[in-house]
Amino acid sequence: MWASHSESPLQADELCHALAVERGYRDLNAQSVPSIKTLLGCCLGLVSVEAPSSTVRLVRFTLQEYLTQTPGLFHTPHAMIAEVCLTYLSFRSIMKLEFLPYTRSPAPILSYASRHWVTHARWGFNENVKPLVCSLLGVYDRNISDRLFLWNIMSNLSPESWRPGFTGLHCAAYHGFSEIMVDLLDKKQWNPNVVDLEGNTAIM
C-alpha cells in the first residue's frame, strides 16, 4: 500500500518507521519498527530496495499500475497513510524536536509526513482523519512540521528569518480545508490578525 500510494519514493528506514506507528499512542515504540529484512520477506518479492539510495520500490511498473487501478485492493489507503502521518507528527518526541534545516532529521519519516499529510488527508478525508487534522492544526505553530512545510514552499526562507505566525488556521486556509476551518473556529478562539512570514493573515 505504501509503495503504491505514497506521494514520493520512501527510503527503507522511512517505511519501517511508518509501519511501526500505532494510532492512539503518544510516542513511537522502537521495538515495533521492523527490520528491512522482515519487511522485504513480508512483501514476498514484490518490493525491492534500490542501492545505494535505499529507496523502496515495487519490482515492476505493471504491478504499480495494477495496484493503483484496483480500488478495492486496499481499504481507504490514503486515509490510513494520513492517519500515520498525523499521528507521527503529534508524537511527544516529534513535538520536542528543534528546526534544524541543514541537518538530517533523527526522525526518519518526519520530512515525508510534514510534506504530504495534507494530500493524503484530502484523498482520504473521513471521520477518523478529521480529529487528527484538527489536533495537529490546533498546535501547528508549535510543531516542527510547520517549519518544515514553510521550508519546502518558501525557497528564500532562512533560519535567521524564521518567526512564528503561520498558525493552524493559516495552514487550513492555505490548503482550502473549509471543513477544517469551521471546526477550528468552533473549538478555539483564534486571533484573526496574526500574520505569517509574508505578512498575510489567514483570510488573506
Secondary structure, DSSP 8 states (H G I E B T S, - for coil): -HHHH-SS-EEHHHHHHHHH--TT-SS--GGG---HHHHHHHTTTSEEEETTTTEEEES-HHHHHHHHT-TTSSSSHHHHHHHHHHHHHTSHHHHT----TTS--SSTTHHHHHHHHHHHHHHT-STTHHHHHHHHHHTGGGSHHHHHHHHHH-TT--GGG--S---HHHHHHHTT-HHHHHHHHHHS---TT---TTS--S--
